[in-house]
Amino acid sequence: MKIVGATKDHWSQVSGQAGQARDWLVFDCPPGAPLPEPRRVALTREPLPHHCQDTARTRCRASRS
């Protein structure tokens, strides 16, 4: 089983906005084994469901394709 969590602040906190998160922790959990160390995955802007604009006051909005 895989467990995936969206994070913020360079993997230090759980993100409340999964659609805007770039940093993810992926746990690949074999049955009956202790929880392994997570794999860190950093997404680029393209696969994110929400489009983020880089401005002095960053505002994210749902992309309209």
CHARMM internal coordinates of N, CA and C (Angstrom, degrees):
IC EDIT
DIST 1 N 1 CA 1.4330
DIST 1 CA 1 C 1.5234
ANGL 1 N 1 CA 1 C 107.71
DIST 1 C 2 N 1.3267
ANGL 1 CA 1 C 2 N 115.63
DIHE 1 N 1 CA 1 C 2 N 143.87
DIST 2 N 2 CA 1.4609
ANGL 1 C 2 N 2 CA 121.18
DIHE 1 CA 1 C 2 N 2 CA 175.36
DIST 2 CA 2 C 1.5259
ANGL 2 N 2 CA 2 C 108.55
DIHE 1 C 2 N 2 CA 2 C -109.88
DIST 2 C 3 N 1.3105
ANGL 2 CA 2 C 3 N 115.03
DIHE 2 N 2 CA 2 C 3 N 137.96
DIST 3 N 3 CA 1.4608
ANGL 2 C 3 N 3 CA 122.30
DIHE 2 CA 2 C 3 N 3 CA 174.39
DIST 3 CA 3 C 1.5154
ANGL 3 N 3 CA 3 C 106.27
DIHE 2 C 3 N 3 CA 3 C -118.39
DIST 3 C 4 N 1.3298
ANGL 3 CA 3 C 4 N 116.55
DIHE 3 N 3 CA 3 C 4 N 130.06
DIST 4 N 4 CA 1.4626
ANGL 3 C 4 N 4 CA 121.43
DIHE 3 CA 3 C 4 N 4 CA -176.41
DIST 4 CA 4 C 1.5220
ANGL 4 N 4 CA 4 C 108.82
DIHE 3 C 4 N 4 CA 4 C -125.44
DIST 4 C 5 N 1.3269
ANGL 4 CA 4 C 5 N 116.41
DIHE 4 N 4 CA 4 C 5 N 135.44
DIST 5 N 5 CA 1.4528
ANGL 4 C 5 N 5 CA 120.72
DIHE 4 CA 4 C 5 N 5 CA 178.48
DIST 5 CA 5 C 1.5157
ANGL 5 N 5 CA 5 C 111.50
DIHE 4 C 5 N 5 CA 5 C -132.32
DIST 5 C 6 N 1.3193
ANGL 5 CA 5 C 6 N 115.81
DIHE 5 N 5 CA 5 C 6 N 133.22
DIST 6 N 6 CA 1.4698
ANGL 5 C 6 N 6 CA 121.19
DIHE 5 CA 5 C 6 N 6 CA 175.96
DIST 6 CA 6 C 1.5238
ANGL 6 N 6 CA 6 C 108.08
DIHE 5 C 6 N 6 CA 6 C -78.85
DIST 6 C 7 N 1.3385
ANGL 6 CA 6 C 7 N 115.97
DIHE 6 N 6 CA 6 C 7 N 137.75
DIST 7 N 7 CA 1.4592
ANGL 6 C 7 N 7 CA 119.84
DIHE 6 CA 6 C 7 N 7 CA -178.88
DIST 7 CA 7 C 1.5278
ANGL 7 N 7 CA 7 C 110.73
DIHE 6 C 7 N 7 CA 7 C -129.45
DIST 7 C 8 N 1.3062
ANGL 7 CA 7 C 8 N 115.14
DIHE 7 N 7 CA 7 C 8 N 168.82
DIST 8 N 8 CA 1.4615
ANGL 7 C 8 N 8 CA 121.40
DIHE 7 CA 7 C 8 N 8 CA 174.75
DIST 8 CA 8 C 1.5159
ANGL 8 N 8 CA 8 C 108.29
DIHE 7 C 8 N 8 CA 8 C -138.68
DIST 8 C 9 N 1.2967
ANGL 8 CA 8 C 9 N 117.34
DIHE 8 N 8 CA 8 C 9 N 171.47
DIST 9 N 9 CA 1.4666
ANGL 8 C 9 N 9 CA 123.68
DIHE 8 CA 8 C 9 N 9 CA -179.70
DIST 9 CA 9 C 1.5229
ANGL 9 N 9 CA 9 C 111.60
DIHE 8 C 9 N 9 CA 9 C 54.72
DIST 9 C 10 N 1.3402
ANGL 9 CA 9 C 10 N 115.56
DIHE 9 N 9 CA 9 C 10 N 51.28
DIST 10 N 10 CA 1.4668
ANGL 9 C 10 N 10 CA 122.40
DIHE 9 CA 9 C 10 N 10 CA 176.15
DIST 10 CA 10 C 1.5244
ANGL 10 N 10 CA 10 C 111.89
DIHE 9 C 10 N 10 CA 10 C 57.70
DIST 10 C 11 N 1.3052
ANGL 10 CA 10 C 11 N 116.41
DIHE 10 N 10 CA 10 C 11 N 52.27
DIST 11 N 11 CA 1.4595
ANGL 10 C 11 N 11 CA 125.29
DIHE 10 CA 10 C 11 N 11 CA 173.80
DIST 11 CA 11 C 1.5289
ANGL 11 N 11 CA 11 C 113.53
DIHE 10 C 11 N 11 CA 11 C 69.58
DIST 11 C 12 N 1.3198
ANGL 11 CA 11 C 12 N 119.57
DIHE 11 N 11 CA 11 C 12 N 17.71
DIST 12 N 12 CA 1.4662
ANGL 11 C 12 N 12 CA 120.11
DIHE 11 CA 11 C 12 N 12 CA -176.47
DIST 12 CA 12 C 1.5245
ANGL 12 N 12 CA 12 C 113.87
DIHE 11 C 12 N 12 CA 12 C -96.50
DIST 12 C 13 N 1.3458
ANGL 12 CA 12 C 13 N 118.57
DIHE 12 N 12 CA 12 C 13 N -18.33
DIST 13 N 13 CA 1.4621
ANGL 12 C 13 N 13 CA 121.64
DIHE 12 CA 12 C 13 N 13 CA -178.34
DIST 13 CA 13 C 1.5208
ANGL 13 N 13 CA 13 C 109.60
DIHE 12 C 13 N 13 CA 13 C -138.68
DIST 13 C 14 N 1.3291
ANGL 13 CA 13 C 14 N 115.29
DIHE 13 N 13 CA 13 C 14 N 150.78
DIST 14 N 14 CA 1.4662
ANGL 13 C 14 N 14 CA 119.88
DIHE 13 CA 13 C 14 N 14 CA 175.27
DIST 14 CA 14 C 1.5197
ANGL 14 N 14 CA 14 C 108.29
DIHE 13 C 14 N 14 CA 14 C -72.46
DIST 14 C 15 N 1.3248
ANGL 14 CA 14 C 15 N 116.28
DIHE 14 N 14 CA 14 C 15 N 136.55
DIST 15 N 15 CA 1.4612
ANGL 14 C 15 N 15 CA 121.31
DIHE 14 CA 14 C 15 N 15 CA -178.82
DIST 15 CA 15 C 1.5199
ANGL 15 N 15 CA 15 C 110.68
DIHE 14 C 15 N 15 CA 15 C -87.83
DIST 15 C 16 N 1.3032
ANGL 15 CA 15 C 16 N 116.65
DIHE 15 N 15 CA 15 C 16 N 139.38
DIST 16 N 16 CA 1.4597
ANGL 15 C 16 N 16 CA 121.40
DIHE 15 CA 15 C 16 N 16 CA 175.39
DIST 16 CA 16 C 1.5224
ANGL 16 N 16 CA 16 C 112.02
DIHE 15 C 16 N 16 CA 16 C -85.73
DIST 16 C 17 N 1.3243
ANGL 16 CA 16 C 17 N 117.36
DIHE 16 N 16 CA 16 C 17 N -9.48
DIST 17 N 17 CA 1.4628
ANGL 16 C 17 N 17 CA 122.18
DIHE 16 CA 16 C 17 N 17 CA -177.07
DIST 17 CA 17 C 1.5297
ANGL 17 N 17 CA 17 C 109.40
DIHE 16 C 17 N 17 CA 17 C -121.72
DIST 17 C 18 N 1.3106
ANGL 17 CA 17 C 18 N 118.01
DIHE 17 N 17 CA 17 C 18 N 82.68
DIST 18 N 18 CA 1.4652
ANGL 17 C 18 N 18 CA 121.26
DIHE 17 CA 17 C 18 N 18 CA -177.41
DIST 18 CA 18 C 1.5228
ANGL 18 N 18 CA 18 C 111.83
DIHE 17 C 18 N 18 CA 18 C -61.29
DIST 18 C 19 N 1.3183
ANGL 18 CA 18 C 19 N 118.24
DIHE 18 N 18 CA 18 C 19 N -34.07
DIST 19 N 19 CA 1.4591
ANGL 18 C 19 N 19 CA 121.21
DIHE 18 CA 18 C 19 N 19 CA -179.21
DIST 19 CA 19 C 1.5139
ANGL 19 N 19 CA 19 C 114.10
DIHE 18 C 19 N 19 CA 19 C -68.78
DIST 19 C 20 N 1.3308
ANGL 19 CA 19 C 20 N 116.55
DIHE 19 N 19 CA 19 C 20 N -15.76
DIST 20 N 20 CA 1.4589
ANGL 19 C 20 N 20 CA 121.09
DIHE 19 CA 19 C 20 N 20 CA -179.81
DIST 20 CA 20 C 1.5265
ANGL 20 N 20 CA 20 C 112.46
DIHE 19 C 20 N 20 CA 20 C -111.42
DIST 20 C 21 N 1.3305
ANGL 20 CA 20 C 21 N 117.50
DIHE 20 N 20 CA 20 C 21 N -2.33
DIST 21 N 21 CA 1.4648
ANGL 20 C 21 N 21 CA 121.27
DIHE 20 CA 20 C 21 N 21 CA -174.94
DIST 21 CA 21 C 1.5282
ANGL 21 N 21 CA 21 C 111.29
DIHE 20 C 21 N 21 CA 21 C -77.06
DIST 21 C 22 N 1.2993
ANGL 21 CA 21 C 22 N 115.87
DIHE 21 N 21 CA 21 C 22 N 134.97
DIST 22 N 22 CA 1.4589
ANGL 21 C 22 N 22 CA 121.52
DIHE 21 CA 21 C 22 N 22 CA 175.76
DIST 22 CA 22 C 1.5200
ANGL 22 N 22 CA 22 C 111.29
DIHE 21 C 22 N 22 CA 22 C -99.92
DIST 22 C 23 N 1.3306
ANGL 22 CA 22 C 23 N 117.21
DIHE 22 N 22 CA 22 C 23 N -28.01
DIST 23 N 23 CA 1.4615
ANGL 22 C 23 N 23 CA 121.65
DIHE 22 CA 22 C 23 N 23 CA -176.08
DIST 23 CA 23 C 1.5241
ANGL 23 N 23 CA 23 C 110.41
DIHE 22 C 23 N 23 CA 23 C -104.04
DIST 23 C 24 N 1.3290
ANGL 23 CA 23 C 24 N 115.96
DIHE 23 N 23 CA 23 C 24 N 128.45
DIST 24 N 24 CA 1.4647
ANGL 23 C 24 N 24 CA 122.24
DIHE 23 CA 23 C 24 N 24 CA -176.09
DIST 24 CA 24 C 1.5153
ANGL 24 N 24 CA 24 C 109.86
DIHE 23 C 24 N 24 CA 24 C -131.56
DIST 24 C 25 N 1.3454
ANGL 24 CA 24 C 25 N 116.07
DIHE 24 N 24 CA 24 C 25 N 147.26
DIST 25 N 25 CA 1.4538
ANGL 24 C 25 N 25 CA 122.18
DIHE 24 CA 24 C 25 N 25 CA 171.51
DIST 25 CA 25 C 1.5189
ANGL 25 N 25 CA 25 C 107.44
DIHE 24 C 25 N 25 CA 25 C -108.47
DIST 25 C 26 N 1.3308
ANGL 25 CA 25 C 26 N 116.53
DIHE 25 N 25 CA 25 C 26 N 132.25
DIST 26 N 26 CA 1.4609
ANGL 25 C 26 N 26 CA 122.24
DIHE 25 CA 25 C 26 N 26 CA -179.77
DIST 26 CA 26 C 1.5241
ANGL 26 N 26 CA 26 C 107.82
DIHE 25 C 26 N 26 CA 26 C -119.87
DIST 26 C 27 N 1.3274
ANGL 26 CA 26 C 27 N 116.54
DIHE 26 N 26 CA 26 C 27 N 121.97
DIST 27 N 27 CA 1.4545
ANGL 26 C 27 N 27 CA 122.87
DIHE 26 CA 26 C 27 N 27 CA 176.76
DIST 27 CA 27 C 1.5237
ANGL 27 N 27 CA 27 C 107.47
DIHE 26 C 27 N 27 CA 27 C -106.35
DIST 27 C 28 N 1.3279
ANGL 27 CA 27 C 28 N 118.14
DIHE 27 N 27 CA 27 C 28 N 123.66
DIST 28 N 28 CA 1.4608
ANGL 27 C 28 N 28 CA 122.78
DIHE 27 CA 27 C 28 N 28 CA 175.60
DIST 28 CA 28 C 1.5272
ANGL 28 N 28 CA 28 C 106.10
DIHE 27 C 28 N 28 CA 28 C -101.27
DIST 28 C 29 N 1.3348
ANGL 28 CA 28 C 29 N 116.30
DIHE 28 N 28 CA 28 C 29 N 102.54
DIST 29 N 29 CA 1.4623
ANGL 28 C 29 N 29 CA 122.28
DIHE 28 CA 28 C 29 N 29 CA -169.16
DIST 29 CA 29 C 1.5249
ANGL 29 N 29 CA 29 C 112.47
DIHE 28 C 29 N 29 CA 29 C -103.42
DIST 29 C 30 N 1.3348
ANGL 29 CA 29 C 30 N 118.01
DIHE 29 N 29 CA 29 C 30 N 106.07
DIST 30 N 30 CA 1.4602
ANGL 29 C 30 N 30 CA 119.57
DIHE 29 CA 29 C 30 N 30 CA 173.65
DIST 30 CA 30 C 1.5298
ANGL 30 N 30 CA 30 C 109.98
DIHE 29 C 30 N 30 CA 30 C -71.54
DIST 30 C 31 N 1.3387
ANGL 30 CA 30 C 31 N 118.87
DIHE 30 N 30 CA 30 C 31 N 145.34
DIST 31 N 31 CA 1.4714
ANGL 30 C 31 N 31 CA 121.31
DIHE 30 CA 30 C 31 N 31 CA -179.89
DIST 31 CA 31 C 1.5296
ANGL 31 N 31 CA 31 C 111.91
DIHE 30 C 31 N 31 CA 31 C -58.09
DIST 31 C 32 N 1.3183
ANGL 31 CA 31 C 32 N 116.49
DIHE 31 N 31 CA 31 C 32 N 133.19
DIST 32 N 32 CA 1.4503
ANGL 31 C 32 N 32 CA 122.47
DIHE 31 CA 31 C 32 N 32 CA 175.66
DIST 32 CA 32 C 1.5145
ANGL 32 N 32 CA 32 C 115.73
DIHE 31 C 32 N 32 CA 32 C 77.37
DIST 32 C 33 N 1.3099
ANGL 32 CA 32 C 33 N 118.48
DIHE 32 N 32 CA 32 C 33 N 0.81
DIST 33 N 33 CA 1.4720
ANGL 32 C 33 N 33 CA 122.02
DIHE 32 CA 32 C 33 N 33 CA -178.89
DIST 33 CA 33 C 1.5235
ANGL 33 N 33 CA 33 C 110.07
DIHE 32 C 33 N 33 CA 33 C -99.88
DIST 33 C 34 N 1.3292
ANGL 33 CA 33 C 34 N 117.17
DIHE 33 N 33 CA 33 C 34 N 155.96
DIST 34 N 34 CA 1.4716
ANGL 33 C 34 N 34 CA 119.51
DIHE 33 CA 33 C 34 N 34 CA 174.91
DIST 34 CA 34 C 1.5278
ANGL 34 N 34 CA 34 C 110.86
DIHE 33 C 34 N 34 CA 34 C -63.05
DIST 34 C 35 N 1.3149
ANGL 34 CA 34 C 35 N 115.72
DIHE 34 N 34 CA 34 C 35 N 159.02
DIST 35 N 35 CA 1.4634
ANGL 34 C 35 N 35 CA 121.28
DIHE 34 CA 34 C 35 N 35 CA 179.56
DIST 35 CA 35 C 1.5249
ANGL 35 N 35 CA 35 C 109.69
DIHE 34 C 35 N 35 CA 35 C -62.35
DIST 35 C 36 N 1.3437
ANGL 35 CA 35 C 36 N 117.99
DIHE 35 N 35 CA 35 C 36 N 122.20
DIST 36 N 36 CA 1.4698
ANGL 35 C 36 N 36 CA 120.47
DIHE 35 CA 35 C 36 N 36 CA -178.86
DIST 36 CA 36 C 1.5211
ANGL 36 N 36 CA 36 C 111.31
DIHE 35 C 36 N 36 CA 36 C -79.35
DIST 36 C 37 N 1.3224
ANGL 36 CA 36 C 37 N 115.44
DIHE 36 N 36 CA 36 C 37 N 168.75
DIST 37 N 37 CA 1.4657
ANGL 36 C 37 N 37 CA 120.68
DIHE 36 CA 36 C 37 N 37 CA 172.91
DIST 37 CA 37 C 1.5276
ANGL 37 N 37 CA 37 C 107.81
DIHE 36 C 37 N 37 CA 37 C -65.24
DIST 37 C 38 N 1.3247
ANGL 37 CA 37 C 38 N 117.59
DIHE 37 N 37 CA 37 C 38 N 142.03
DIST 38 N 38 CA 1.4665
ANGL 37 C 38 N 38 CA 119.26
DIHE 37 CA 37 C 38 N 38 CA -179.27
DIST 38 CA 38 C 1.5209
ANGL 38 N 38 CA 38 C 112.11
DIHE 37 C 38 N 38 CA 38 C -76.58
DIST 38 C 39 N 1.3149
ANGL 38 CA 38 C 39 N 114.39
DIHE 38 N 38 CA 38 C 39 N 156.37
DIST 39 N 39 CA 1.4606
ANGL 38 C 39 N 39 CA 121.96
DIHE 38 CA 38 C 39 N 39 CA 170.96
DIST 39 CA 39 C 1.5266
ANGL 39 N 39 CA 39 C 106.10
DIHE 38 C 39 N 39 CA 39 C -95.75
DIST 39 C 40 N 1.3106
ANGL 39 CA 39 C 40 N 118.14
DIHE 39 N 39 CA 39 C 40 N 134.02
DIST 40 N 40 CA 1.4649
ANGL 39 C 40 N 40 CA 122.20
DIHE 39 CA 39 C 40 N 40 CA 179.54
DIST 40 CA 40 C 1.5205
ANGL 40 N 40 CA 40 C 109.16
DIHE 39 C 40 N 40 CA 40 C -91.33
DIST 40 C 41 N 1.3343
ANGL 40 CA 40 C 41 N 115.15
DIHE 40 N 40 CA 40 C 41 N 131.16
DIST 41 N 41 CA 1.4599
ANGL 40 C 41 N 41 CA 121.45
DIHE 40 CA 40 C 41 N 41 CA 178.45
DIST 41 CA 41 C 1.5224
ANGL 41 N 41 CA 41 C 107.62
DIHE 40 C 41 N 41 CA 41 C -124.74
DIST 41 C 42 N 1.3230
ANGL 41 CA 41 C 42 N 116.53
DIHE 41 N 41 CA 41 C 42 N 123.39
DIST 42 N 42 CA 1.4607
ANGL 41 C 42 N 42 CA 122.17
DIHE 41 CA 41 C 42 N 42 CA 177.63
DIST 42 CA 42 C 1.5294
ANGL 42 N 42 CA 42 C 107.66
DIHE 41 C 42 N 42 CA 42 C -110.94
DIST 42 C 43 N 1.3176
ANGL 42 CA 42 C 43 N 116.27
DIHE 42 N 42 CA 42 C 43 N 115.95
DIST 43 N 43 CA 1.4621
ANGL 42 C 43 N 43 CA 121.28
DIHE 42 CA 42 C 43 N 43 CA 179.68
DIST 43 CA 43 C 1.5230
ANGL 43 N 43 CA 43 C 110.64
DIHE 42 C 43 N 43 CA 43 C -84.60
DIST 43 C 44 N 1.3086
ANGL 43 CA 43 C 44 N 115.23
DIHE 43 N 43 CA 43 C 44 N 152.12
DIST 44 N 44 CA 1.4567
ANGL 43 C 44 N 44 CA 120.14
DIHE 43 CA 43 C 44 N 44 CA 170.43
DIST 44 CA 44 C 1.5274
ANGL 44 N 44 CA 44 C 107.14
DIHE 43 C 44 N 44 CA 44 C -86.25
DIST 44 C 45 N 1.2741
ANGL 44 CA 44 C 45 N 117.08
DIHE 44 N 44 CA 44 C 45 N 178.62
DIST 45 N 45 CA 1.4562
ANGL 44 C 45 N 45 CA 121.95
DIHE 44 CA 44 C 45 N 45 CA -177.57
DIST 45 CA 45 C 1.5339
ANGL 45 N 45 CA 45 C 112.96
DIHE 44 C 45 N 45 CA 45 C -65.72
DIST 45 C 46 N 1.3347
ANGL 45 CA 45 C 46 N 118.30
DIHE 45 N 45 CA 45 C 46 N -32.85
DIST 46 N 46 CA 1.4602
ANGL 45 C 46 N 46 CA 122.06
DIHE 45 CA 45 C 46 N 46 CA -172.53
DIST 46 CA 46 C 1.5360
ANGL 46 N 46 CA 46 C 114.73
DIHE 45 C 46 N 46 CA 46 C -59.60
DIST 46 C 47 N 1.3591
ANGL 46 CA 46 C 47 N 120.69
DIHE 46 N 46 CA 46 C 47 N -45.45
DIST 47 N 47 CA 1.4591
ANGL 46 C 47 N 47 CA 118.56
DIHE 46 CA 46 C 47 N 47 CA -176.79
DIST 47 CA 47 C 1.5285
ANGL 47 N 47 CA 47 C 115.17
DIHE 46 C 47 N 47 CA 47 C -80.95
DIST 47 C 48 N 1.3251
ANGL 47 CA 47 C 48 N 117.96
DIHE 47 N 47 CA 47 C 48 N 0.91
DIST 48 N 48 CA 1.4645
ANGL 47 C 48 N 48 CA 119.82
DIHE 47 CA 47 C 48 N 48 CA -178.13
DIST 48 CA 48 C 1.5216
ANGL 48 N 48 CA 48 C 110.90
DIHE 47 C 48 N 48 CA 48 C -76.20
DIST 48 C 49 N 1.3492
ANGL 48 CA 48 C 49 N 117.06
DIHE 48 N 48 CA 48 C 49 N 136.09
DIST 49 N 49 CA 1.4675
ANGL 48 C 49 N 49 CA 119.91
DIHE 48 CA 48 C 49 N 49 CA 178.75
DIST 49 CA 49 C 1.5294
ANGL 49 N 49 CA 49 C 113.87
DIHE 48 C 49 N 49 CA 49 C -65.22
DIST 49 C 50 N 1.3266
ANGL 49 CA 49 C 50 N 117.08
DIHE 49 N 49 CA 49 C 50 N -25.66
DIST 50 N 50 CA 1.4649
ANGL 49 C 50 N 50 CA 120.91
DIHE 49 CA 49 C 50 N 50 CA 179.95
DIST 50 CA 50 C 1.5225
ANGL 50 N 50 CA 50 C 108.98
DIHE 49 C 50 N 50 CA 50 C -110.64
DIST 50 C 51 N 1.2947
ANGL 50 CA 50 C 51 N 116.04
DIHE 50 N 50 CA 50 C 51 N 141.25
DIST 51 N 51 CA 1.4651
ANGL 50 C 51 N 51 CA 121.43
DIHE 50 CA 50 C 51 N 51 CA 179.04
DIST 51 CA 51 C 1.5165
ANGL 51 N 51 CA 51 C 108.56
DIHE 50 C 51 N 51 CA 51 C -89.14
DIST 51 C 52 N 1.3156
ANGL 51 CA 51 C 52 N 117.15
DIHE 51 N 51 CA 51 C 52 N 129.08
DIST 52 N 52 CA 1.4673
ANGL 51 C 52 N 52 CA 121.45
DIHE 51 CA 51 C 52 N 52 CA 178.77
DIST 52 CA 52 C 1.5180
ANGL 52 N 52 CA 52 C 109.56
DIHE 51 C 52 N 52 CA 52 C -108.47
DIST 52 C 53 N 1.3198
ANGL 52 CA 52 C 53 N 116.03
DIHE 52 N 52 CA 52 C 53 N 134.86
DIST 53 N 53 CA 1.4488
ANGL 52 C 53 N 53 CA 121.30
DIHE 52 CA 52 C 53 N 53 CA 176.56
DIST 53 CA 53 C 1.5238
ANGL 53 N 53 CA 53 C 107.68
DIHE 52 C 53 N 53 CA 53 C -100.37
DIST 53 C 54 N 1.3282
ANGL 53 CA 53 C 54 N 117.23
DIHE 53 N 53 CA 53 C 54 N 131.07
DIST 54 N 54 CA 1.4602
ANGL 53 C 54 N 54 CA 120.79
DIHE 53 CA 53 C 54 N 54 CA 178.07
DIST 54 CA 54 C 1.5268
ANGL 54 N 54 CA 54 C 108.52
DIHE 53 C 54 N 54 CA 54 C -88.28
DIST 54 C 55 N 1.3077
ANGL 54 CA 54 C 55 N 115.95
DIHE 54 N 54 CA 54 C 55 N 102.50
DIST 55 N 55 CA 1.4623
ANGL 54 C 55 N 55 CA 121.96
DIHE 54 CA 54 C 55 N 55 CA 176.86
DIST 55 CA 55 C 1.5185
ANGL 55 N 55 CA 55 C 107.50
DIHE 54 C 55 N 55 CA 55 C -136.41
DIST 55 C 56 N 1.3079
ANGL 55 CA 55 C 56 N 116.72
DIHE 55 N 55 CA 55 C 56 N 177.03
DIST 56 N 56 CA 1.4581
ANGL 55 C 56 N 56 CA 119.63
DIHE 55 CA 55 C 56 N 56 CA 177.48
DIST 56 CA 56 C 1.5216
ANGL 56 N 56 CA 56 C 110.27
DIHE 55 C 56 N 56 CA 56 C -58.62
DIST 56 C 57 N 1.3080
ANGL 56 CA 56 C 57 N 116.84
DIHE 56 N 56 CA 56 C 57 N -36.18
DIST 57 N 57 CA 1.4694
ANGL 56 C 57 N 57 CA 122.21
DIHE 56 CA 56 C 57 N 57 CA 175.37
DIST 57 CA 57 C 1.5189
ANGL 57 N 57 CA 57 C 106.37
DIHE 56 C 57 N 57 CA 57 C -116.79
DIST 57 C 58 N 1.3338
ANGL 57 CA 57 C 58 N 116.18
DIHE 57 N 57 CA 57 C 58 N 89.32
DIST 58 N 58 CA 1.4577
ANGL 57 C 58 N 58 CA 120.87
DIHE 57 CA 57 C 58 N 58 CA -176.74
DIST 58 CA 58 C 1.5242
ANGL 58 N 58 CA 58 C 109.97
DIHE 57 C 58 N 58 CA 58 C -63.03
DIST 58 C 59 N 1.3303
ANGL 58 CA 58 C 59 N 114.42
DIHE 58 N 58 CA 58 C 59 N 128.93
DIST 59 N 59 CA 1.4625
ANGL 58 C 59 N 59 CA 120.50
DIHE 58 CA 58 C 59 N 59 CA 175.97
DIST 59 CA 59 C 1.5127
ANGL 59 N 59 CA 59 C 107.14
DIHE 58 C 59 N 59 CA 59 C -127.97
DIST 59 C 60 N 1.3106
ANGL 59 CA 59 C 60 N 115.91
DIHE 59 N 59 CA 59 C 60 N 131.37
DIST 60 N 60 CA 1.4652
ANGL 59 C 60 N 60 CA 120.34
DIHE 59 CA 59 C 60 N 60 CA 178.14
DIST 60 CA 60 C 1.5287
ANGL 60 N 60 CA 60 C 108.39
DIHE 59 C 60 N 60 CA 60 C -103.55
DIST 60 C 61 N 1.3080
ANGL 60 CA 60 C 61 N 114.49
DIHE 60 N 60 CA 60 C 61 N 143.09
DIST 61 N 61 CA 1.4533
ANGL 60 C 61 N 61 CA 119.59
DIHE 60 CA 60 C 61 N 61 CA 177.84
DIST 61 CA 61 C 1.5192
ANGL 61 N 61 CA 61 C 107.35
DIHE 60 C 61 N 61 CA 61 C -142.63
DIST 61 C 62 N 1.2950
ANGL 61 CA 61 C 62 N 116.49
DIHE 61 N 61 CA 61 C 62 N 156.80
DIST 62 N 62 CA 1.4606
ANGL 61 C 62 N 62 CA 119.85
DIHE 61 CA 61 C 62 N 62 CA 177.48
DIST 62 CA 62 C 1.5262
ANGL 62 N 62 CA 62 C 107.83
DIHE 61 C 62 N 62 CA 62 C -62.93
DIST 62 C 63 N 1.3292
ANGL 62 CA 62 C 63 N 115.67
DIHE 62 N 62 CA 62 C 63 N 135.15
DIST 63 N 63 CA 1.4652
ANGL 62 C 63 N 63 CA 118.43
DIHE 62 CA 62 C 63 N 63 CA 179.59
DIST 63 CA 63 C 1.5044
ANGL 63 N 63 CA 63 C 109.83
DIHE 62 C 63 N 63 CA 63 C -74.45
DIST 63 C 64 N 1.2872
ANGL 63 CA 63 C 64 N 116.11
DIHE 63 N 63 CA 63 C 64 N 147.58
DIST 64 N 64 CA 1.4609
ANGL 63 C 64 N 64 CA 122.14
DIHE 63 CA 63 C 64 N 64 CA 179.35
DIST 64 CA 64 C 1.5093
ANGL 64 N 64 CA 64 C 107.98
DIHE 63 C 64 N 64 CA 64 C -117.40
DIST 64 C 65 N 1.3021
ANGL 64 CA 64 C 65 N 115.50
DIHE 64 N 64 CA 64 C 65 N 97.65
DIST 65 N 65 CA 1.4679
ANGL 64 C 65 N 65 CA 120.52
DIHE 64 CA 64 C 65 N 65 CA -177.69
DIST 65 CA 65 C 1.4987
ANGL 65 N 65 CA 65 C 111.02
DIHE 64 C 65 N 65 CA 65 C -94.57
END
COOR INIT
IC SEED 1 N 1 CA 1 C
IC BUILD
